[in-house]
């Protein structure tokens, strides 16, 4: 967990070679000791490498090693691994056979087992097929698992199609709580002017009726959150509604994004 925290403490090019060496060594050690969170992170490192610059690169991509970890996890029925194997089959990397049929078989299985990422893939496919009821069902499944992309997709639908701006705001708030940067940005833009100005001036009265008005302090707090999530998309802001509640609640004091974060837990991590 300390290695993950260090890795997410800066933008990739800002991390030194020494820092990334520490990250790699600690995550690899945890993975070898049987920690599945560390193994999942090693999959990411093997697929993308670790270190975005020549000066800080400590691991070159090795997709075959990533596939080996995924196959072990999938054998044990871990949804995230089954989903990732679906992606591997979709693009045919890491030595696996490229096959859309195998890819979708993995996506379906992962979605059934509760992978929100797989449920989002299915939602997109249902949307393209204009099977909107099934699309919404998949989005709701992912949303109930506190998946930020799902909250954002549902919020966007409410804003652009259904015209339920209050529901959209509530869903963007949920997306922000779940660590979704674009959701925080949407609310920063909203409170900068009191409505989503790119929609046009004629929509302003609808937001005034909801009691929404320009609020520079709210907008600034959401901007801070969005900036933090750009560096560390793993952040979960479980205390968001305590420190940045939706109107008409008044804003409490603010000491920065850390006020909204889930407190550090003692004991071994859970995934």
Buried (B, 14 or more C-beta within 10 A) or exposed (E): BEBBEBBBEEEBEEBEBEBBBBBBEBBBEBBEEEBBBBBBBBBBBBBBBBBBEEEBEBBEBBBEBBBBBBBEBBEEEBBBBBBBBBBBBBEEBBEBEEEEEBBBBBBBBBBEBBBBBBBBBBBBBBBEEEBEEBBBBBBBBBBEEBBBBBBBBBBBBBBEEEEBBBBBBBBBBBBBBBBBBBBBBBBBBBBBBBBBEEBEEEBBEBBEEBEBBEBEEBBBBBBBBBBBBEBBEEBBBBBBBEBBBBBEEEEEEBEEBEBBBEEEEEEEEEE
